[in-house]
């Protein structure tokens, strides 16, 4: 034993003497050339060290080199896969005797790394193998990915990294098959890992697309993460376009997976899309997004559950699946929200107010004379429908669609290739209920829309006001409607409308005019007098059907039931011009019928008796007129 200890002591002394003397007796070019040759043999690439090289063994191994470059794969776009201004490495000597690589410091200054995938699909970080063995020797079996991974993990298991620092680095990526390219620069990162089974921490920042992104990372067991076993980790990303915090478990191979809680904050989805290289066309909506809850990430698929979500002015709870692995993002989920305004996402322009000439003739109905509201001619922007595909169930306390206000409702939304279908399976609308379906097709050169509604117990006055700025009718009743249209603007769509429907109202009014009083008073009718605008026409029921062709609504079977004077009606409504041409005819047995014509812009209607129809029965008309006159005028027309 004593002799053995003496022999070991002698060997240690000789190693120390050799380590001290080696840098002085071995030319730098010798181990520089040896290093270059070893890299060439192992990778098939050229390593160049064009600057000074320094090497020391004691008190620790220190290596520094300037102007270092590593060539790219054959056919690569960049000349070098990696190059750097300088590197400095400090290794502990004694751990090397046991096969452990203990790095005290590893500093890379101004590294530039070009990652490329060739047209053949081969990445430049896959290196050529060493020269094949002579033919006489048996061919070695190819290494499996699992074997290669095991070898890498075995090497990492003996790595101790006290401090790794990257100063002002740049990394670029190019896929020659698709032309996809990105680059991030100003990379300043610090890493620390006492062992592959010990915690890894990293922090630093990088610049991408003109924004600085700060990153903090903590992995409990890097060996488990790289080996495909879940390990606790934390990630924090802070930047102007996006802020993201994750705490949970993660797996790095073979596919990145995360499972835990998340706090995601995006000040503007529109700005984030532009920053990520997928800019949205100008428009409203797609502003701030906030998601807090559970998250599961597997590659390009993000699943949020038990989440509190705030998107623009929309706030709700539910779950969302977001998959960015296809040609466009796909969203699937279920969400219960409070108030939902669809207008920012439909690409529809709000109605504009255009000047219109005042109608000629008498006016009535209590409308304000002068300018009338017109349909907007602003081009409809349906590009938001092309941003993503989606399948979604949405429950809302209220919905606003153009000016129409809907109460507590449930929608099933399907968006595919810029065609949005909204099935309103539950619809609370102006005191009533019903079902509806709206389809907006933005896939073609000209936007198209289809609508169908079946409503019961609806308060008609506010519905007509919000849907078409009409204040003519009031009452509670049922409405069935099916329409479709197309066009580049709201006015174009209205002009192309086609469809059909029916209406039934109970206990309502024709607002602003007493048509019954006008019909009953033949003298007043002949003198073209009008009943004061403050009066209304009451009815117990009103019902009828209609058709729409090229924006012209036509009705021929209106039935108005009133205890004073029942009547029928027929006529048209020019929806594009917002004009009415309608005739109401009273049902009066044994007396002259005094029809009333309702014409003009629907926000400035004119009501007048149909004198031409009255004069077809001159005898009865004059008799009724004479009976209606005061006694001093009884003989005005003689016998």
C-alpha positions as CSV (number, residue, x, y, z in Angstrom):
1,X,0.0,0.0,0.0
2,X,2.8,2.4,0.9
3,X,4.5,1.8,-2.5
4,X,1.2,2.4,-4.2
5,X,0.7,5.8,-2.5
6,X,4.2,6.8,-3.3
7,X,3.6,5.9,-7.0
8,X,0.4,7.9,-7.1
9,X,2.1,10.9,-5.6
10,X,4.9,10.8,-8.1
11,X,2.3,10.6,-11.0
12,X,0.4,13.6,-9.6
13,X,3.6,15.6,-9.4
14,X,4.6,14.7,-12.9
15,X,1.1,15.7,-14.2
16,X,1.4,19.1,-12.5
17,X,4.9,19.7,-13.9
18,X,3.7,18.7,-17.4
19,X,0.7,21.0,-17.1
20,X,2.8,23.9,-16.1
21,X,5.4,23.3,-18.7
22,X,3.1,22.3,-21.6
23,X,2.0,25.8,-22.7
24,X,5.7,26.8,-22.9
25,X,7.2,23.8,-24.7
26,X,4.2,22.9,-27.1
27,X,3.7,25.5,-29.8
28,X,0.2,27.0,-30.0
29,X,-0.1,26.0,-33.6
30,X,0.2,22.4,-32.6
31,X,-3.0,22.1,-30.5
32,X,-4.7,24.7,-32.7
33,X,-4.1,22.5,-35.8
34,X,-5.1,19.4,-33.8
35,X,-8.4,21.0,-32.7
36,X,-9.2,22.1,-36.3
37,X,-8.4,18.6,-37.6
38,X,-10.6,16.9,-35.0
39,X,-13.6,19.1,-35.8
40,X,-13.1,18.4,-39.5
41,X,-13.0,14.6,-38.9
42,X,-16.1,14.7,-36.6
43,X,-18.3,17.0,-38.6
44,X,-17.0,17.3,-42.1
45,X,-17.0,21.1,-41.6
46,X,-14.1,23.6,-41.4
47,X,-13.2,25.3,-38.2
48,X,-11.2,28.5,-38.5
49,X,-9.5,30.5,-35.8
50,X,-8.2,33.7,-37.4
51,X,-7.3,35.5,-34.2
52,X,-5.0,34.8,-31.2
53,X,-5.4,31.7,-29.1
54,X,-4.5,31.4,-25.4
55,X,-4.3,28.2,-23.4
56,X,-3.5,27.5,-19.8
57,X,-3.8,24.4,-17.6
58,X,-3.2,25.8,-14.1
59,X,-4.7,26.7,-11.8
60,X,-7.6,25.8,-14.1
61,X,-7.9,25.1,-17.7
62,X,-8.4,28.3,-19.6
63,X,-8.9,28.7,-23.3
64,X,-9.6,31.8,-25.3
65,X,-9.8,32.4,-29.0
66,X,-10.7,35.3,-31.3
67,X,-12.3,35.4,-34.7
68,X,-13.6,31.9,-34.7
69,X,-15.9,30.5,-37.5
70,X,-17.5,27.2,-38.3
71,X,-18.5,26.6,-41.9
72,X,-22.0,25.9,-43.2
73,X,-23.3,22.8,-44.8
74,X,-22.7,22.3,-48.5
75,X,-25.3,24.3,-50.5
76,X,-26.2,26.5,-47.5
77,X,-27.0,30.2,-48.0
78,X,-24.8,31.6,-45.3
79,X,-21.1,31.2,-45.6
80,X,-20.7,30.1,-41.9
81,X,-23.1,28.3,-39.7
82,X,-21.5,30.0,-36.7
83,X,-19.0,32.7,-36.1
84,X,-18.0,34.8,-33.1
85,X,-15.8,37.6,-32.1
86,X,-14.3,35.7,-29.2
87,X,-14.8,32.9,-26.8
88,X,-13.5,32.3,-23.3
89,X,-13.7,28.9,-21.4
90,X,-12.6,28.1,-17.9
91,X,-12.7,24.5,-16.8
92,X,-11.9,22.9,-13.4
93,X,-9.0,20.5,-13.8
94,X,-9.6,17.9,-11.1
95,X,-13.2,16.9,-12.1
96,X,-11.9,16.0,-15.5
97,X,-9.9,13.1,-13.9
98,X,-13.4,11.5,-13.1
99,X,-14.9,12.4,-16.5
100,X,-16.9,15.4,-15.3
101,X,-16.8,18.6,-17.2
102,X,-17.1,21.4,-14.7
103,X,-17.3,24.8,-16.4
104,X,-16.7,27.8,-14.3
105,X,-17.2,30.2,-17.1
106,X,-18.1,30.0,-20.8
107,X,-18.5,33.4,-22.6
108,X,-19.4,33.9,-26.2
109,X,-19.0,37.4,-27.6
110,X,-20.9,38.5,-30.7
111,X,-21.9,35.0,-31.8
112,X,-23.8,34.8,-35.1
113,X,-25.6,31.5,-35.7
114,X,-27.4,30.7,-39.0
115,X,-29.8,27.8,-38.8
116,X,-30.9,26.5,-42.2
117,X,-33.1,23.7,-43.7
118,X,-32.1,22.9,-47.3
119,X,-34.5,22.2,-50.1
120,X,-33.9,18.5,-49.5
121,X,-35.2,18.9,-45.9
122,X,-31.8,18.4,-44.3
123,X,-31.0,20.9,-41.5
124,X,-27.5,22.3,-41.3
125,X,-27.1,21.2,-37.7
126,X,-26.9,17.6,-38.8
127,X,-23.3,16.9,-39.5
128,X,-21.6,14.4,-41.8
129,X,-20.3,11.2,-40.2
130,X,-16.6,10.2,-40.1
131,X,-15.2,8.4,-43.1
132,X,-16.6,4.9,-43.5
133,X,-14.6,1.9,-42.3
134,X,-12.6,-0.2,-44.8
135,X,-14.8,-2.6,-46.9
136,X,-13.2,-5.6,-45.1
137,X,-14.6,-4.6,-41.8
138,X,-18.2,-5.4,-41.0
139,X,-20.6,-2.5,-41.4
140,X,-21.6,-1.0,-38.2
141,X,-25.4,-0.7,-37.5
142,X,-26.7,2.8,-37.8
143,X,-27.3,4.7,-34.6
144,X,-30.9,5.1,-33.7
145,X,-32.2,8.5,-32.6
146,X,-32.8,7.0,-29.2
147,X,-29.2,5.8,-29.0
148,X,-27.9,9.2,-30.1
149,X,-30.1,10.8,-27.5
150,X,-28.8,8.5,-24.8
151,X,-25.3,9.3,-25.8
152,X,-26.0,13.0,-25.6
153,X,-27.7,12.6,-22.2
154,X,-24.7,10.6,-20.9
155,X,-22.4,13.5,-21.9
156,X,-24.7,16.1,-20.4
157,X,-24.9,14.1,-17.2
158,X,-21.3,14.9,-16.6
159,X,-21.6,18.6,-17.3
160,X,-21.4,21.2,-14.6
161,X,-22.2,24.7,-15.8
162,X,-21.6,27.5,-13.3
163,X,-21.9,30.3,-15.7
164,X,-22.6,30.5,-19.5
165,X,-23.0,34.0,-21.0
166,X,-23.9,35.1,-24.5
167,X,-23.1,38.7,-25.3
168,X,-24.8,40.4,-28.3
169,X,-25.7,37.2,-30.1
170,X,-27.7,36.8,-33.3
171,X,-29.7,33.7,-34.5
172,X,-31.4,33.4,-37.9
173,X,-33.5,30.6,-39.4
174,X,-34.2,29.9,-43.0
175,X,-36.3,27.1,-44.6
176,X,-35.3,26.9,-48.3
177,X,-38.4,24.7,-48.9
178,X,-40.9,27.5,-48.0
179,X,-38.8,30.6,-47.9
180,X,-39.7,31.1,-44.3
181,X,-37.2,33.2,-42.5
182,X,-36.8,34.9,-39.1
183,X,-34.0,36.5,-37.2
184,X,-33.5,37.6,-33.6
185,X,-30.6,39.7,-32.4
186,X,-29.2,41.6,-29.4
187,X,-29.2,38.3,-27.5
188,X,-27.8,38.7,-24.0
189,X,-28.4,35.6,-21.9
190,X,-26.9,34.1,-18.7
191,X,-27.3,30.4,-17.9
192,X,-26.4,28.4,-14.7
193,X,-26.7,24.6,-14.1
194,X,-24.7,22.7,-11.5
195,X,-25.7,19.4,-13.0
196,X,-28.1,17.8,-15.5
197,X,-30.2,16.7,-12.5
198,X,-29.9,20.0,-10.8
199,X,-32.0,23.2,-11.5
200,X,-31.2,25.2,-14.6
201,X,-31.8,28.9,-14.6
202,X,-31.6,31.4,-17.4
203,X,-32.4,35.0,-17.9
204,X,-31.7,37.7,-20.5
205,X,-33.2,39.5,-23.4
206,X,-33.3,39.4,-27.2
207,X,-34.6,41.7,-30.0
208,X,-37.1,40.4,-32.5
209,X,-38.9,42.5,-35.2
210,X,-37.9,45.7,-33.5
211,X,-39.1,44.7,-30.0
212,X,-37.1,43.7,-27.0
213,X,-38.2,40.5,-25.3
214,X,-37.1,39.7,-21.8
215,X,-37.0,36.0,-20.8
216,X,-36.7,34.2,-17.5
217,X,-36.6,30.4,-17.3
218,X,-36.2,27.9,-14.5
219,X,-36.2,24.1,-15.0
220,X,-36.0,21.8,-12.0
221,X,-34.4,18.8,-13.8
222,X,-33.0,19.4,-17.3
223,X,-32.3,15.7,-17.7
224,X,-36.0,14.9,-17.3
225,X,-37.0,17.7,-19.6
226,X,-34.8,16.5,-22.4
227,X,-35.5,12.9,-21.7
228,X,-39.3,13.2,-22.2
229,X,-40.3,13.2,-18.6
230,X,-42.3,16.0,-17.0
231,X,-40.4,18.3,-14.7
232,X,-41.4,21.5,-12.9
233,X,-40.6,24.7,-14.7
234,X,-41.4,28.4,-14.8
235,X,-41.3,30.7,-17.9
236,X,-41.8,34.4,-18.0
237,X,-41.8,36.5,-21.2
238,X,-42.2,40.2,-21.0
239,X,-42.4,42.5,-24.0
240,X,-44.5,45.3,-25.5
241,X,-46.5,43.0,-27.8
242,X,-47.0,40.1,-25.4
243,X,-46.6,39.2,-21.7
244,X,-46.7,35.5,-20.7
245,X,-46.2,33.8,-17.4
246,X,-46.3,30.0,-17.0
247,X,-45.9,27.8,-13.9
248,X,-46.3,24.0,-14.1
249,X,-44.5,21.0,-15.7
250,X,-42.9,20.6,-19.0
251,X,-41.4,18.1,-21.5
252,X,-38.9,19.1,-24.1
253,X,-38.7,16.0,-26.3
254,X,-39.8,14.7,-28.7
255,X,-42.4,17.5,-28.7
256,X,-42.5,20.5,-26.5
257,X,-45.3,20.1,-23.9
258,X,-46.3,22.4,-21.1
259,X,-49.1,21.8,-18.5
260,X,-49.9,24.3,-15.8
261,X,-51.3,27.7,-15.1
262,X,-50.9,30.7,-17.4
263,X,-51.3,34.5,-17.3
264,X,-51.4,35.8,-20.8
265,X,-51.6,39.5,-21.5
266,X,-51.7,41.0,-25.1
267,X,-52.3,44.8,-25.3
268,X,-53.4,44.5,-29.0
269,X,-54.0,41.4,-31.0
270,X,-53.8,43.5,-34.1
271,X,-50.3,44.8,-33.2
272,X,-49.2,41.3,-32.1
273,X,-50.2,39.9,-35.5
274,X,-48.2,42.5,-37.3
275,X,-45.2,41.9,-35.0
276,X,-45.5,38.1,-35.8
277,X,-45.5,38.7,-39.5
278,X,-49.3,38.2,-40.1
279,X,-50.6,41.7,-40.2
280,X,-54.4,42.3,-40.2
281,X,-56.0,44.8,-42.5
282,X,-57.0,48.1,-40.9
283,X,-60.2,48.0,-38.9
284,X,-61.8,47.9,-35.6
285,X,-61.6,45.2,-33.0
286,X,-58.9,42.7,-32.2
287,X,-57.5,44.8,-29.4
288,X,-56.5,43.7,-25.9
289,X,-56.6,40.0,-24.9
290,X,-56.2,38.6,-21.4
291,X,-56.4,34.9,-20.5
292,X,-55.9,33.5,-17.0
293,X,-56.4,29.9,-16.2
294,X,-55.1,26.4,-17.0
295,X,-53.1,25.7,-20.1
296,X,-51.8,22.7,-21.9
297,X,-49.3,23.3,-24.8
298,X,-48.3,20.6,-27.2
299,X,-46.3,21.9,-30.1
300,X,-48.4,24.4,-32.0
301,X,-51.6,23.5,-30.1
302,X,-52.6,25.6,-27.0
303,X,-55.5,24.5,-24.8
304,X,-56.9,26.9,-22.2
305,X,-59.4,25.6,-19.7
306,X,-61.2,27.1,-16.6
307,X,-60.1,30.4,-18.1
308,X,-61.1,33.9,-17.3
309,X,-61.0,35.7,-20.7
310,X,-61.2,39.3,-21.6
311,X,-61.1,40.2,-25.3
312,X,-61.7,43.9,-26.3
313,X,-64.8,44.8,-24.3
314,X,-65.9,41.1,-24.1
315,X,-65.4,39.4,-20.8
316,X,-66.3,35.8,-20.0
317,X,-65.3,32.3,-18.8
318,X,-64.7,29.1,-20.6
319,X,-62.2,27.2,-22.6
320,X,-60.4,27.7,-25.9
321,X,-58.2,25.5,-28.1
322,X,-55.8,27.4,-30.4
323,X,-53.9,25.5,-33.1
324,X,-51.4,27.4,-35.2
325,X,-50.0,24.4,-37.0
326,X,-51.9,24.8,-40.2
327,X,-52.1,27.3,-43.0
328,X,-54.1,29.6,-40.7
329,X,-54.9,29.5,-37.0
330,X,-57.8,27.4,-35.9
331,X,-59.9,28.2,-32.8
332,X,-62.3,26.0,-31.0
333,X,-64.0,26.5,-27.7
334,X,-66.9,27.4,-25.5
335,X,-67.4,30.7,-23.8
336,X,-70.0,32.4,-21.6
337,X,-69.7,36.2,-21.8
338,X,-71.6,39.2,-20.7
339,X,-72.2,41.8,-23.4
340,X,-71.1,40.9,-26.9
341,X,-70.8,43.5,-29.7
342,X,-70.3,41.7,-33.0
343,X,-69.9,44.8,-35.1
344,X,-66.1,45.2,-34.9
345,X,-65.7,41.7,-36.2
346,X,-68.2,41.6,-39.1
347,X,-66.5,44.1,-41.3
348,X,-69.8,46.0,-41.7
349,X,-69.7,49.8,-42.0
350,X,-72.0,51.7,-39.9
351,X,-74.9,53.5,-41.5
352,X,-74.0,56.9,-42.9
353,X,-76.4,59.9,-43.0
354,X,-76.9,61.3,-46.4
355,X,-78.9,64.3,-47.5
356,X,-82.2,63.6,-49.2
357,X,-84.7,66.0,-50.7
358,X,-87.9,66.6,-48.7
359,X,-90.9,64.8,-50.2
360,X,-93.5,66.7,-52.0
361,X,-97.1,66.8,-50.9
362,X,-98.7,66.5,-47.5
363,X,-96.7,64.9,-44.7
364,X,-97.7,63.2,-41.5
365,X,-96.8,60.5,-39.1
366,X,-94.9,62.8,-36.7
367,X,-91.6,62.4,-38.6
368,X,-89.1,65.2,-38.8
369,X,-88.9,66.7,-42.2
370,X,-85.5,67.2,-43.9
371,X,-82.6,64.8,-44.3
372,X,-83.3,61.1,-44.1
373,X,-81.0,58.3,-43.1
374,X,-79.5,56.3,-46.0
375,X,-77.7,53.1,-46.4
376,X,-73.9,53.2,-46.2
377,X,-71.9,53.1,-49.4
378,X,-68.6,52.4,-47.6
379,X,-67.0,49.2,-48.8
380,X,-67.5,46.3,-46.4
381,X,-64.3,44.8,-45.1
382,X,-64.6,41.1,-44.5
383,X,-60.9,40.5,-44.2
384,X,-61.2,39.7,-40.4
385,X,-63.1,36.6,-41.5
386,X,-60.0,35.4,-43.2
387,X,-57.7,35.6,-40.2
388,X,-58.6,32.2,-38.7
389,X,-61.1,29.2,-38.9
390,X,-63.2,28.6,-35.8
391,X,-65.9,26.4,-34.2
392,X,-67.3,28.0,-31.1
393,X,-70.3,27.9,-28.7
394,X,-71.0,31.2,-27.2
395,X,-73.5,32.1,-24.6
396,X,-74.1,35.8,-24.0
397,X,-76.2,38.0,-21.7
398,X,-76.6,40.5,-24.6
399,X,-75.6,40.7,-28.3
400,X,-75.4,43.7,-30.5
401,X,-75.5,43.1,-34.3
402,X,-75.5,46.4,-36.3
403,X,-78.1,48.3,-34.3
404,X,-80.2,45.3,-33.3
405,X,-80.0,44.5,-29.6
406,X,-80.5,40.9,-28.5
407,X,-81.0,39.7,-25.0
408,X,-79.8,36.5,-23.3
409,X,-78.8,34.2,-26.2
410,X,-76.8,31.2,-27.2
411,X,-74.9,31.0,-30.5
412,X,-73.1,28.3,-32.3
413,X,-70.4,29.9,-34.5
414,X,-68.7,28.2,-37.4
415,X,-66.0,30.0,-39.4
416,X,-64.3,28.2,-42.3
417,X,-62.5,29.8,-45.3
418,X,-64.0,33.3,-44.5
419,X,-67.6,32.0,-44.3
420,X,-69.1,32.7,-40.9
421,X,-72.3,31.0,-39.8
422,X,-74.0,32.0,-36.6
423,X,-76.9,29.8,-35.4
424,X,-78.9,31.5,-32.7
425,X,-80.3,28.5,-30.9
426,X,-81.6,30.7,-28.1
427,X,-82.7,34.2,-28.8
428,X,-84.3,36.8,-26.5
429,X,-85.3,39.8,-28.6
430,X,-87.2,42.9,-27.6
431,X,-89.4,41.1,-25.1
432,X,-89.9,38.0,-27.2
433,X,-88.0,34.9,-28.1
434,X,-87.1,32.9,-31.2
435,X,-84.4,31.4,-33.3
436,X,-82.3,32.7,-36.1
437,X,-79.4,32.1,-38.4
438,X,-77.0,34.5,-40.0
439,X,-74.4,33.6,-42.6
440,X,-71.8,36.1,-43.8
441,X,-69.7,34.8,-46.8
442,X,-66.5,36.7,-47.3
443,X,-64.8,34.1,-49.4
444,X,-65.7,35.5,-52.8
445,X,-65.0,38.7,-54.6
446,X,-68.3,40.2,-53.4
447,X,-69.5,39.7,-49.8
448,X,-72.9,37.9,-49.3
449,X,-75.3,37.6,-46.4
450,X,-78.2,35.2,-45.6
451,X,-80.5,35.7,-42.7
452,X,-83.5,33.8,-41.3
453,X,-85.5,34.5,-38.1
454,X,-88.6,33.1,-36.5
455,X,-89.6,35.4,-33.7
456,X,-92.5,35.3,-31.2
457,X,-93.9,37.9,-28.9
458,X,-91.6,40.6,-30.1
459,X,-92.2,44.3,-29.4
460,X,-92.1,45.5,-33.0
461,X,-91.5,49.3,-32.5
462,X,-88.0,49.1,-31.1
463,X,-87.1,46.2,-33.4
464,X,-88.0,48.1,-36.6
465,X,-86.3,51.2,-35.2
466,X,-83.0,49.4,-34.6
467,X,-83.2,47.3,-37.7
468,X,-84.2,49.9,-40.3
469,X,-84.8,53.3,-38.5
470,X,-88.5,52.8,-39.0
471,X,-90.9,54.2,-36.4
472,X,-94.2,53.4,-38.2
473,X,-95.6,50.4,-36.3
474,X,-96.0,49.3,-32.8
475,X,-97.5,46.2,-31.3
476,X,-96.6,42.8,-30.0
477,X,-96.4,39.9,-32.4
478,X,-94.7,37.3,-34.5
479,X,-92.3,37.7,-37.4
480,X,-90.9,35.2,-39.8
481,X,-88.2,36.4,-42.2
482,X,-85.8,34.8,-44.7
483,X,-83.6,37.0,-46.9
484,X,-80.3,36.9,-48.8
485,X,-78.2,39.5,-50.5
486,X,-74.8,40.4,-51.8
487,X,-72.8,43.5,-52.5
488,X,-69.7,45.4,-51.7
489,X,-71.5,47.9,-49.4
490,X,-74.5,47.9,-47.2
491,X,-76.5,49.8,-49.9
492,X,-75.5,47.2,-52.5
493,X,-76.7,44.3,-50.3
494,X,-80.0,46.0,-49.5
495,X,-80.5,46.6,-53.3
496,X,-80.0,42.9,-54.0
497,X,-82.2,41.5,-51.2
498,X,-84.5,38.6,-52.0
499,X,-86.7,36.7,-49.7
500,X,-90.1,36.3,-48.0
501,X,-91.8,36.5,-44.6
502,X,-94.9,37.1,-42.6
503,X,-96.0,39.4,-39.9
504,X,-98.8,39.3,-37.2
505,X,-99.2,42.0,-34.6
506,X,-101.7,42.3,-31.7
507,X,-102.9,45.5,-30.0
508,X,-100.8,47.9,-32.0
509,X,-100.8,51.2,-33.7
510,X,-99.8,52.9,-36.9
511,X,-97.9,55.7,-35.4
512,X,-98.5,59.4,-36.1
513,X,-101.7,59.4,-38.1
514,X,-105.4,58.6,-37.5
515,X,-106.2,56.8,-40.7
516,X,-109.5,55.5,-39.5
517,X,-110.6,59.1,-38.7
518,X,-109.5,60.1,-42.2
519,X,-111.4,57.4,-43.8
520,X,-114.6,58.0,-41.9
521,X,-114.6,61.8,-42.6
522,X,-115.3,62.1,-46.3
523,X,-115.5,65.9,-46.2
524,X,-112.1,66.1,-44.5
525,X,-110.8,63.6,-47.1
526,X,-112.0,65.7,-50.1
527,X,-110.6,68.9,-48.6
528,X,-107.2,67.1,-48.4
529,X,-107.1,67.9,-44.7
530,X,-105.1,65.7,-42.4
531,X,-105.6,64.6,-38.9
532,X,-103.1,66.0,-36.5
533,X,-99.7,64.3,-36.3
534,X,-100.2,63.5,-32.6
535,X,-102.9,60.9,-33.4
536,X,-102.4,57.2,-34.0
537,X,-104.4,54.5,-35.8
538,X,-105.2,51.8,-33.3
539,X,-105.9,48.1,-34.3
540,X,-106.5,44.9,-32.5
541,X,-104.6,42.7,-35.1
542,X,-102.6,43.2,-38.2
543,X,-101.3,40.4,-40.3
544,X,-99.9,39.7,-43.8
545,X,-97.2,38.1,-45.9
546,X,-94.6,39.6,-48.1
547,X,-92.0,38.9,-50.7
548,X,-88.7,40.7,-51.5
549,X,-87.2,40.9,-55.0
550,X,-84.2,43.1,-55.8
551,X,-84.8,45.0,-52.6
552,X,-88.5,45.7,-53.3
553,X,-90.8,44.4,-50.6
554,X,-94.3,43.6,-51.8
555,X,-97.5,42.9,-49.8
556,X,-101.0,42.2,-51.2
557,X,-102.9,40.6,-48.3
558,X,-102.7,42.9,-45.3
559,X,-105.6,42.5,-42.9
560,X,-106.1,45.2,-40.3
561,X,-108.8,44.5,-37.7
562,X,-110.2,47.4,-35.8
563,X,-113.4,47.8,-33.7
564,X,-114.0,51.1,-35.5
565,X,-113.1,50.4,-39.1
566,X,-111.4,47.2,-40.5
567,X,-109.4,47.6,-43.6
568,X,-107.1,45.8,-46.1
569,X,-103.8,46.9,-47.6
570,X,-101.5,46.3,-50.5
571,X,-98.3,48.0,-51.8
572,X,-94.6,48.1,-51.9
573,X,-91.6,49.3,-49.9
574,X,-88.5,50.2,-51.8
575,X,-85.8,49.2,-49.3
576,X,-82.8,50.7,-51.2
577,X,-84.6,54.1,-51.6
578,X,-86.3,53.7,-48.2
579,X,-89.6,54.7,-49.8
580,X,-93.2,53.5,-49.2
581,X,-96.0,53.2,-51.8
582,X,-99.0,51.7,-50.0
583,X,-102.8,51.8,-50.1
584,X,-105.2,51.0,-47.2
585,X,-108.8,50.3,-48.1
586,X,-111.6,50.4,-45.5
587,X,-114.3,47.7,-45.3
588,X,-117.5,49.9,-45.0
589,X,-120.8,48.2,-45.9
590,X,-123.2,50.5,-47.7
591,X,-121.0,53.6,-47.6
592,X,-118.3,55.2,-49.7
593,X,-114.9,53.6,-49.2
594,X,-112.3,56.2,-48.7
595,X,-108.9,54.6,-49.3
596,X,-105.8,56.2,-47.9
597,X,-102.5,56.4,-49.8
598,X,-99.3,56.2,-47.7
599,X,-96.3,57.3,-49.8
600,X,-92.9,58.9,-49.5
601,X,-89.6,58.3,-47.5
602,X,-90.4,56.1,-44.5
603,X,-89.0,58.6,-42.1
604,X,-91.2,61.4,-43.6
605,X,-94.4,59.7,-44.8
606,X,-97.3,61.4,-46.6
607,X,-100.9,60.3,-45.9
608,X,-103.7,61.3,-48.2
609,X,-107.1,60.1,-49.3
610,X,-107.3,58.3,-52.7
611,X,-109.7,60.9,-54.3
612,X,-109.6,59.2,-57.6
613,X,-111.2,56.1,-56.1
614,X,-113.8,58.2,-54.4
615,X,-114.9,60.0,-57.6
616,X,-115.6,56.7,-59.3
617,X,-118.8,56.8,-57.1
618,X,-119.7,60.6,-57.4
619,X,-123.3,60.3,-56.2
620,X,-122.6,58.5,-52.9
621,X,-119.5,60.7,-52.4
622,X,-121.4,63.9,-52.7
623,X,-124.2,62.6,-50.5
624,X,-121.7,61.6,-47.8
625,X,-120.0,65.0,-48.1
626,X,-123.3,66.8,-47.8
627,X,-124.2,64.8,-44.7
628,X,-120.9,65.6,-43.1
629,X,-121.2,69.4,-43.7
630,X,-122.8,71.8,-41.1
631,X,-126.5,72.6,-41.5
632,X,-125.9,76.0,-43.2
633,X,-124.0,74.2,-46.0
634,X,-126.5,71.3,-46.5
635,X,-127.9,72.7,-49.8
636,X,-124.5,73.7,-51.1
637,X,-124.7,71.1,-53.9
638,X,-128.5,71.3,-54.4
639,X,-130.5,68.1,-54.7
